[in-house]
């Protein structure tokens, strides 16, 4: 087997699809270490709400989990920087980096090598923009960055301003950007029929409730994380926070959460299809079949 044919394995897919299980099996088979590509698993104490499944890793080394404090902001720039550093470290140990997760923007930033820079707040620009309507600011942003990576940046005024600030900073620093590591990724995606995935989402959600997910959110708030910050993290944290504040009854919270996670899974799948259209080659595995066996056969064929 020619291990030089690829230097990064990726396991992606919608939430509740079994990505961690598959990645752990692959790590044990191919002497790998796992890098989490999940925008919320970076936060300490946010375990059940983000589905960390830490027990599954066993002795398999894993990275980019529990590296930020809850209530702080961790973004795609930081992730790309930390992920590239983790990849180099794993390679240096003679192991295979396995990137595993479902945050499409994070995955795409690594696989397509987004050219990102850290941009500080530009007070002069913000003063200039104060007099402009949202649509004018949005137009300036799309002129600089027609394929805006994160479409939510176009919805709220503060997000539009920050996105424009970053786009201008990136444009000015383009010549000084560090080189992107040369990646030869082998990308696998776990696919499930929609109705089966919905059942898996419901079962996993109930398991997390049974394990104390509501209590986890309450403890985060009691430790000093404001309700507003918890709601910012979306899905489980937003709706459970609303329940704990008396804004929703328990039944409504559960039903809304089940529906919201299902909609989130659809958005993930849409993002992965968009990645394929932009050149990311994804080998889809049948979640209902023997995905690990299929993965191993694909590796064998790929490395001939």
C-alpha positions as CSV (number, residue, x, y, z in Angstrom):
1,X,0.0,0.0,0.0
2,X,1.4,3.4,-1.0
3,X,0.7,5.6,2.0
4,X,2.1,8.6,0.0
5,X,-1.0,8.7,-2.1
6,X,-2.8,10.7,0.6
7,X,-1.6,12.5,3.8
8,X,-5.0,13.4,5.3
9,X,-8.1,11.3,5.8
10,X,-11.4,13.1,6.3
11,X,-14.7,11.7,7.7
12,X,-17.6,14.0,7.3
13,X,-21.4,13.8,7.4
14,X,-24.6,15.0,9.0
15,X,-25.1,15.0,12.8
16,X,-26.0,11.7,14.4
17,X,-24.5,9.8,11.4
18,X,-21.8,7.9,13.3
19,X,-18.8,9.9,12.2
20,X,-16.8,9.5,15.4
21,X,-17.3,5.7,15.5
22,X,-16.0,5.4,11.9
23,X,-13.1,7.8,12.5
24,X,-12.0,5.9,15.6
25,X,-12.0,2.6,13.7
26,X,-10.0,4.2,10.9
27,X,-7.5,5.6,13.4
28,X,-6.9,2.2,15.0
29,X,-6.5,0.6,11.6
30,X,-4.2,3.2,10.0
31,X,-2.3,4.5,13.0
32,X,-4.2,7.8,13.0
33,X,-4.9,10.7,15.3
34,X,-8.3,12.5,15.1
35,X,-8.8,16.2,14.6
36,X,-12.3,17.4,15.4
37,X,-14.0,19.7,12.9
38,X,-16.9,20.8,15.0
39,X,-17.4,24.5,15.8
40,X,-18.8,23.8,19.2
41,X,-16.8,20.9,20.5
42,X,-13.9,23.3,21.0
43,X,-15.6,24.6,24.2
44,X,-14.9,23.1,27.6
45,X,-17.9,21.9,29.5
46,X,-20.1,21.8,26.5
47,X,-20.1,18.0,26.2
48,X,-23.6,16.6,25.9
49,X,-25.0,19.5,23.9
50,X,-22.3,19.2,21.3
51,X,-22.3,15.4,21.2
52,X,-18.6,15.0,22.0
53,X,-18.8,11.2,22.6
54,X,-15.4,11.4,24.4
55,X,-15.7,7.8,25.7
56,X,-15.6,6.5,22.1
57,X,-12.1,7.7,21.5
58,X,-10.6,5.4,24.0
59,X,-6.8,5.7,23.7
60,X,-7.0,7.2,20.2
61,X,-5.4,10.7,20.4
62,X,-7.8,13.5,19.5
63,X,-7.3,17.2,18.9
64,X,-9.2,20.6,18.9
65,X,-11.7,19.4,21.6
66,X,-11.9,21.4,24.9
67,X,-9.5,24.1,23.8
68,X,-11.7,27.3,24.4
69,X,-13.7,28.6,27.3
70,X,-17.5,28.7,27.0
71,X,-18.7,32.2,26.4
72,X,-15.8,33.1,24.2
73,X,-15.8,33.2,20.4
74,X,-13.8,30.7,18.3
75,X,-13.9,31.2,14.6
76,X,-12.9,29.7,11.3
77,X,-9.6,31.6,11.1
78,X,-8.6,30.1,14.5
79,X,-9.7,26.7,13.5
80,X,-7.8,26.7,10.2
81,X,-4.6,27.8,12.0
82,X,-5.0,25.2,14.8
83,X,-6.0,22.4,12.3
84,X,-2.9,23.0,10.1
85,X,-0.7,23.0,13.2
86,X,-2.3,19.7,14.4
87,X,-1.9,18.1,11.0
88,X,1.8,19.0,11.0
89,X,2.3,17.7,14.5
90,X,0.6,14.4,13.7
91,X,2.6,13.9,10.6
92,X,5.7,14.6,12.6
93,X,4.9,11.7,14.8
94,X,4.6,9.5,11.8
95,X,0.8,9.1,12.1
96,X,-2.1,9.8,9.8
97,X,-4.2,12.9,10.5
98,X,-7.9,12.1,10.4
99,X,-10.2,15.2,10.2
100,X,-13.6,14.3,11.5
101,X,-16.7,16.4,11.8
102,X,-19.8,18.1,10.4
103,X,-19.0,21.8,10.4
104,X,-18.9,22.4,6.6
105,X,-17.2,25.8,6.8
106,X,-14.4,24.4,8.9
107,X,-13.9,21.4,6.7
108,X,-14.0,23.5,3.5
109,X,-11.5,26.1,4.9
110,X,-9.0,23.3,5.3
111,X,-9.7,21.2,2.2
112,X,-9.9,24.2,-0.2
113,X,-7.2,26.3,1.7
114,X,-9.2,29.4,2.4
115,X,-6.7,32.4,2.5
116,X,-7.6,33.8,5.9
117,X,-5.9,36.4,8.0
118,X,-6.5,37.7,11.5
119,X,-8.1,41.2,11.2
120,X,-8.4,43.6,14.1
121,X,-11.2,46.0,14.5
122,X,-10.9,49.0,12.2
123,X,-12.4,52.0,14.0
124,X,-11.9,54.4,11.0
125,X,-13.8,52.0,8.7
126,X,-16.6,51.6,11.3
127,X,-17.0,55.3,11.6
128,X,-17.2,55.6,7.8
129,X,-19.9,52.9,7.7
130,X,-22.0,54.4,10.4
131,X,-23.9,56.6,7.9
132,X,-24.5,53.8,5.4
133,X,-27.6,51.6,5.1
134,X,-27.2,47.8,5.5
135,X,-27.7,47.2,1.8
136,X,-24.8,49.6,0.9
137,X,-22.5,47.8,3.3
138,X,-23.6,44.4,2.0
139,X,-22.9,45.5,-1.6
140,X,-19.4,46.6,-0.7
141,X,-18.8,43.2,1.0
142,X,-20.1,41.2,-2.0
143,X,-17.9,43.3,-4.4
144,X,-14.8,42.2,-2.5
145,X,-16.0,38.7,-1.7
146,X,-18.7,37.6,-4.2
147,X,-18.7,34.0,-2.8
148,X,-19.0,35.0,0.9
149,X,-18.2,31.8,2.8
150,X,-20.6,32.4,5.7
151,X,-24.0,33.6,4.4
152,X,-25.2,34.4,7.9
153,X,-22.7,37.4,7.8
154,X,-25.2,39.0,5.4
155,X,-28.2,39.0,7.8
156,X,-27.3,41.3,10.7
157,X,-25.7,44.7,10.6
158,X,-22.9,43.9,13.0
159,X,-22.0,40.8,11.1
160,X,-22.1,42.6,7.8
161,X,-19.7,45.2,9.1
162,X,-17.4,42.7,10.7
163,X,-17.4,40.6,7.5
164,X,-16.5,43.7,5.4
165,X,-13.8,44.6,7.9
166,X,-12.3,41.1,7.5
167,X,-12.6,41.1,3.7
168,X,-10.7,44.5,3.4
169,X,-8.1,43.2,5.8
170,X,-7.6,40.0,3.8
171,X,-7.4,41.9,0.6
172,X,-4.7,44.3,2.0
173,X,-2.7,41.4,3.5
174,X,-3.0,39.0,0.5
175,X,0.7,39.2,-0.5
176,X,1.8,38.4,3.1
177,X,-0.3,35.3,3.8
178,X,1.6,32.2,4.9
179,X,1.7,29.2,2.6
180,X,-1.1,26.6,2.9
181,X,0.1,23.1,3.7
182,X,0.2,20.7,0.7
183,X,-2.7,18.4,1.4
184,X,-3.6,15.2,-0.4
185,X,-6.9,14.4,1.2
186,X,-8.9,11.2,1.0
187,X,-12.4,12.3,1.9
188,X,-15.2,10.0,3.1
189,X,-18.8,11.0,3.8
190,X,-21.4,9.0,5.7
191,X,-24.8,8.9,4.0
192,X,-28.1,7.9,5.5
193,X,-31.7,7.9,4.0
194,X,-33.5,10.9,5.4
195,X,-36.1,9.0,7.4
196,X,-33.4,6.8,9.0
197,X,-31.3,9.8,9.9
198,X,-34.4,11.5,11.5
199,X,-34.8,8.4,13.8
200,X,-31.2,8.4,14.7
201,X,-31.4,12.1,15.6
202,X,-34.4,11.5,17.8
203,X,-32.8,8.5,19.6
204,X,-29.5,10.4,20.1
205,X,-31.4,13.4,21.4
206,X,-33.2,11.3,24.0
207,X,-30.0,9.7,25.1
208,X,-28.4,13.0,25.7
209,X,-31.4,14.2,27.7
210,X,-31.2,11.0,29.8
211,X,-27.5,11.7,30.4
212,X,-28.1,15.2,31.8
213,X,-28.0,17.6,28.9
214,X,-30.5,20.0,30.5
215,X,-28.4,20.0,33.7
216,X,-25.3,20.7,31.7
217,X,-26.8,23.9,30.3
218,X,-28.0,24.9,33.8
219,X,-24.4,24.4,35.1
220,X,-22.9,26.4,32.3
221,X,-25.2,29.3,33.2
222,X,-24.5,29.0,36.9
223,X,-20.8,29.0,36.2
224,X,-21.1,32.5,34.6
225,X,-22.1,32.0,31.0
226,X,-25.0,34.4,30.2
227,X,-28.2,33.1,28.7
228,X,-27.5,35.3,25.6
229,X,-24.1,33.5,25.1
230,X,-25.7,30.1,25.4
231,X,-28.4,31.0,22.9
232,X,-25.6,32.2,20.5
233,X,-24.3,28.6,20.4
234,X,-27.6,27.5,18.8
235,X,-29.7,24.3,18.6
236,X,-29.5,22.5,22.0
237,X,-28.1,25.5,23.9
238,X,-30.6,28.0,22.5
239,X,-33.7,26.0,23.1
240,X,-32.7,24.5,26.5
241,X,-31.7,28.0,27.7
242,X,-35.2,29.2,26.6
243,X,-36.8,26.3,28.5
244,X,-34.7,27.0,31.7
245,X,-35.8,30.7,31.5
246,X,-39.5,29.6,31.3
247,X,-39.9,30.8,27.7
248,X,-40.8,27.3,26.5
249,X,-42.4,24.3,28.2
250,X,-40.5,21.0,28.1
251,X,-42.6,19.3,25.4
252,X,-42.4,22.3,23.1
253,X,-38.6,22.5,23.7
254,X,-38.1,18.8,22.8
255,X,-40.3,19.0,19.7
256,X,-38.6,22.2,18.5
257,X,-35.2,20.8,19.1
258,X,-35.9,17.6,17.2
259,X,-37.1,19.6,14.3
260,X,-34.2,22.1,14.4
261,X,-31.6,19.4,14.5
262,X,-33.3,17.7,11.5
263,X,-33.2,21.0,9.6
264,X,-29.6,21.5,10.6
265,X,-28.7,18.0,9.2
266,X,-30.3,19.1,5.8
267,X,-28.2,22.2,5.8
268,X,-25.1,20.2,6.4
269,X,-25.9,17.9,3.5
270,X,-26.5,20.9,1.3
271,X,-23.1,22.3,2.2
272,X,-21.3,19.0,1.5
273,X,-22.9,18.9,-2.0
274,X,-21.7,22.5,-2.5
275,X,-18.2,21.4,-1.5
276,X,-18.4,18.6,-4.2
277,X,-19.4,21.2,-6.8
278,X,-16.4,23.2,-5.9
279,X,-14.0,20.4,-6.4
280,X,-13.9,18.4,-3.2
281,X,-14.0,14.7,-4.1
282,X,-16.1,12.9,-1.5
283,X,-16.4,9.1,-1.4
284,X,-19.8,8.4,0.1
285,X,-20.3,5.4,2.3
286,X,-23.6,3.7,3.1
287,X,-24.4,4.3,6.8
288,X,-26.8,1.3,6.8
289,X,-24.2,-1.0,5.3
290,X,-20.6,-1.7,6.4
291,X,-19.1,1.7,6.1
292,X,-15.8,0.8,7.7
293,X,-15.3,-2.2,5.4
294,X,-16.2,0.1,2.4
295,X,-13.7,2.7,3.7
296,X,-10.9,0.1,3.9
297,X,-11.6,-1.2,0.4
298,X,-11.5,2.3,-1.0
299,X,-8.2,3.0,0.7
300,X,-6.8,-0.2,-0.7
301,X,-7.9,0.7,-4.2
302,X,-6.7,4.3,-3.9
303,X,-3.2,3.2,-2.8
304,X,-2.5,0.6,-5.5
